[in-house]
């Protein structure tokens, strides 16, 4: 349990198993262009080792630059099984594991992709600090997710968060607060994307 903090929320684990068959139909089309724009921050020159932490059903995989070597991790075997069907022409190694307790040594990856995972996990700070831990100095984290701004009231989002955080996603995560857990990271860019800037494309670099 200690090394697998996602087990603190069994309802979340069960719900993602149940929604795996329909996840793509709901998420793929409205998020496609935003995913492409976010992933354009990855370099195209060969050959880097990239971690896709929280790969889900693998919607990012066909959009990734081909020359790199990828490790795709997710805590849900049903999601991971679907992701394995999207690996055409890419070098991808799949790992069943926890984004909040990554099963990798320090400074293993040149880049880390965190798409729609930081605001899903029970402990966003731990997710980001783990990504920073396994990232090489000078490497980048490509982050796409929904975040509140500091002191933003957002009463409806906060109201429904008590329910949605148990089976789908958190709606109250403030990026600037999460970033405090990873002092070795600096913000390279922060671009509003969808829903009036609720979704943001953020690139971080490890000093």
Helices and strands as residue ranges (DSSP letters): G 5-8, H 10-39, E 49-53, G 61-63, E 69-74, H 77-83, G 84-86, E 91-96, E 109-115, H 124-134, E 135-146, H 155-167, H 175-179, E 185-192, G 195-197, E 199-206
